[in-house]
Amino acid sequence: MPADTFLLNKPIDKIVWRCPSNIAIVKYWGKKGIQIPCNTSVSFTLSESYSEIELEVFDKKNNSNIELEYFFEEKKNVPFENRVLKYLSDHLNQFPVLNDHAIRINSRNSFPHSAGIASSASAFGAIALSLLDASFILQNQSHNEEFFKRSSQLARLGSGSACRSMYGGFVLWGKNKVIADSSNEFAIPITSIHDNFKQWHDTILIVDDNPKKVSSSTGHSLMNQHVYAKSRFAQANERAARMVKILAGGDYEEFIKIAESEALTLHAMMMTSEDYYLLMKPGTLMAIEKIIDFRRATKIPVCFTLDAGPNVHLLYPENDKNTVTSFINDELKDSVKKIIFDKMGNGPQKIK
């Protein structure tokens, strides 16, 4: 680490957590209060796209509220350090470890920036896990069934979608009157999953790797006065409830209908905002058309989804991996900038 760091003493503890990102199937777009979603969302957690946080804990040097240093891939990252510092300052009572200890965070991502993967979700997920774990260790507490629920709640305060990365497989976030145990405060795992949906792949087609012109936070805020907001939130809640039943029943066709419609609806909300904007690129539409044509020709249950950006997530079951990979190499490889092969994962992992 750089010699000018203000934390030069040997750390009293070092904790490492790896937290994956996730891809939403039913989208959350619009929030209120302190990171409260305006509608229920459903996602599945990835395997190879993750953030890894090494948290070093030191004795505190002075009486300041928070002593923090943040490094990304061994370089001081002041903008994100300030974001994390605000997150910790706003919720200081949630992190008792910070009362008597200084911390240094060393982070890295397994995926490139602007890759169409939610880096804030995986980063804040790993930060929340590490800080909560540090508090447990310093208070001689062992992990219990509430640990990941609590981590989900803390991660949500930093990045809404981060709360869904606390569990593997399919995850639901947002209070829904027909889904037991659902909450706006934390995510819950969806446990009744048909064999058809237990092993899915997400191949990310990087159409454009430039930073987005409009941040997700700005996009969420535009839903506050959106003319279609009320109908959209009702639609998403109904679709989330249906998706839970679809995942239990194994219906590929219904899964595809909702997944693809949700992707297009998300972008329709952007394009019909008062300050409207367009994030899809010509390559986005080209990839979508090829995916639909391939599905119609082969009857393979492959579909697309989009996050708030131009890059395409190609979703398909494990059984069709070889055929879909050939399609990607034959039809898509030369028309996109980069391809990232990922799949459904088991959730966060503490690194010994």
N, C-alpha and C positions, 0 to 999 in steps of 0.2 A: 504494500500500500504506500501512497505518497508520504514523504517524510514530514510534510507540513500539516498533517492531520492533527487536530487538537486532542485526539484520544490516543495517547502514546503508550499508556500503560497496558499491561497484559489483561485481556478480558477475563472476567470471573466465570463466564459461561459462553458457549457458542452453540447455537441452535440452527439447524438447516431444514427447511421445508420446501417441497416442490409442489406447486399447485397448478393444475391444468386450466386452460381456457375452456369455453363451452360454446356451442352453436345453438342459437334459439330456433325452434321450429315454429312455435306460436310466439309472436314477437311482443315485447314490451316497448311501448313508445309513448312517452308522456309520464311525468311523475309529479308528485306533490309533497309538501312538507319536507321532512328529512329523509330523502331517498325512499319515498313510498311510491310504489308503482300504481298507475291509474288502471291497469288491467293485469290479469293473470298471464303468465308466460310459461312455456314448456321448452326445455332444451335437452341436449345430451352432451355429456362431458367428454372432452377429447383426451387422447392418450399422449401423443408426441409433442403437442404444442403446449408448453408450460413455462412458468416463471419459477426460478429457484432463488430463494432468499436465504442468505447466511446472516443471522442476527447475532452480533457480538454484544454482550452485556458487560458494562464497566461500573465501577463505583463512581458515584456522581461527584464532580469537582466543586460545584457551587449550588446555590439554592434556586437557580433558575428553574422554571417549570419543566422545560424539556431540553435535553442535550442530545442532538441527533446529527449524524453524518450519513449521507446517502451516496453510494457509489453504484453506477451501472456499468458492468463489464470492466471494473477496475478504474473507471474514470469518474471523477466527481460530477454528479448530475444535479446542478443547482435547481433548475426548474421543477424537477420531480421531487427533489428534497423539500422544496417549499410547499408543494402540494401535499406531501406526506406530513409535513410539519403542521399544516393547517388542519388536516384530518385528525392528527393526534391532539392538537390544541383544542379543537372543537369538541372532542370526546375524551378529554383527559381522565375523567372519572371512570371510564371504561377500561383503562390500562394502568392498573396499580403498580406495575413494574417500573413505570416512568417516574414515580414519586421519589425513589431513592437511587435510581440507576440511569446512566447514560447509555445510549445505544449507537452502534454503527451497523448500517445495513449494506451488505454487498449483494447485488442482484444480477441476474442474467436471464435472458430469454432463449429458448430453444428455437425460436422462429424469428425471421427478420421483421424489422419495423415496417408498417404499412403493408402487411401481408394479408389483410382481411381477417385477422385473428384478434380477438379482444385482449390486448395486452394489459389494459388496466384491470380487467377482471381477474386475470391470473396473478398479476402483481399484488393487488390489494388482498386477494385471497391468501397469498403466501405471507404477506405482512401480518394480516389478522391472525393466521394460524401460529406464526412465530411468536408474536407478542403475547397471545393468550397462553401458549405453551410455556413461555418464560415466566409468566405470572404463576402458573400452576407449579412449576419447578421451584421457584423461590418461596412459595407457600407450602411446599411439600404435599401438593395435591396430585393425585393420579387422574389420568383421563377417565371420563365416564361417558355415558350415553349422551350427556348434554354438551360435551366438548364441541362437536361439529355443529350442533345447533347454535351454540353461542358464537362459534367462529363465523357461521353464516350471517348472523346478525351483525357482527362487527365488520365483516367484509362489505356488507351492504352499505354501510355508512361511508365507505370510501368509493365504491363503484357498485351501482345497483346490481348489474349482472354477475358480479363477483360472488354474490351469495349462492348462486346456482352451482358454483364450482366446488362446493364442499362435499359433494357426493358423486359417485360414479354413475354411469348409465343415464337414464332419463330422470329429470329433476323438474319440479314445479315450484314457481314462486308467485305469490300474490293471493290475497284472500278471494276465495270463490265459494259462494253459498252452497254449492252442490258437491264440494270436495272436502272431505273431513280432514282436519288438522292443517288446512291451508292457511297461510298467514302472509301479511304484508311485511312482517318484521324479519322473516328468515325463509329460506327455501326448504323443501322437503323432498326426499327421494320418492320416485314412483316405483313401487315394489311389484305390482302385478304386471308383468311383461311377457307377452307371447314369445315363443321361440323365434318367430319371424323378425323380431326387433331386438334380439339380445346381442347381436354382433353386427354393428353397422360401421361403414366407412364414411369418411368425409375427406374428399380430395379437393383441395382449395386451388382454384384456377386464378392466378394473379394476372388480371387484365391490366391493372394500372397500379404501380407501387409508389406513386406520389402521395404526399399527405393530403387528407381530405380538405376541401375548401371550407366545409362547415363541420364543426365539432358535433359529436353526439349530444353533448349537453345543450348546445344551442338548438339542435333538432328537437330534443325533448321539450324545451321551453316553448317552441312554436305550437305545440299541441294545446297550450293553455287557452288560446283564443281560436282554435281551429274550428271551422264551420262543421266538420264531420266528426269532431272529437267524441261526442256522446255516443253516436252510432258505432264508431270504431271500438271504443272500450267495451261496449256490450257485445259486439261481434267477437272480439278476442276472448272475452270471458266464456262465451258459449263454445267457441272453438277449443279452448283449453280443456273444458269439461268433456267435449267429444273426443279430444285427442287421448285423454286418459282411458276412455273406453276402447278406442281403436288400438292402443298399445297393448291392452289386455286381450283383445280379440284377434289381433293379427291381420287386420285388413289393409293390405298394401295400397289398394286403389284409393281408399279414403284418406290414408296417411299422405299420399302424394298430392291429392286435391288440396288438403289443408296446407301442407308445407309450401307448395308453390304459390298458392293464393296469398298466404301470409307474406311471402317475400315481395310479391308485387304490390300488395296492400301497403306494406311499409313504405315503399318508394312512392306510391300514390299519395300517401300522407305528406311526404316531403314536397311533392310537385304541386299539391293543392294547398299548402300553407300560405298564409298571407305574404310572408317573405319566402316565396317558393324557390326551390333549387332542385337541380338534377345531378345525381351522383352516378347513374349508370352511364357507361361508355358504349360505343359501337361494338367493341369486343364482348361486352356483357351480353348484349342482345344476340350476337352471333353464337356465343356458347350456349345460351338458353335454347335457341332454335335447334341447334345440333343435338342437344340432350333430349329434347322432346321428340325429334325425328327418330333418334336411336331407340327410345322407349317404344314408340309406336311400331317400329320395324321388328324389334326383338322380343317385345312383351316383358322385358326385364324391368323389375320395379326400381328403376333409377329415377332420381328427381333432383331438382336444384333448390337451393335457398340462397338468400342474400342477406348480408348484414347492412348496416348503414354505410355502404360504399359500393364500388363498382365490381368487386371480385366475387366470383361465383363459387359456391360450395356445392359439390356434386356428391349426393348421398346415395348409398346403395348397400345391400346386404352382403355379408361375407361370402355367401355361396356363389355370388356372381362376380367376385373380385377379378378373376382372370379375364373374363369377357369384357368387363368394363375397362380394365387397364389397357387392353388392346384397343378399345375404342378411343381412349384418351390419347394413346400414342399415335394412332392413325389419323384421328380427326381433330384433336384439340391442341396437341403439343406445340405445333408450329404457329398457332394463332394467339398464344398467351405468353407473357413474359417469364413466368415461373410456375411450377406445379409443386404443391406440397401434399404428400400423401399422409393422411392421418386416419384415425379410427376411434371408435368409442373406447373410453378408458375407465379405470376403476376409482378415480378421484385422487385427492391429495395423498402425499407420501412424506413421512418424516425420514430424512436421510441420516443414518447413523454416522 
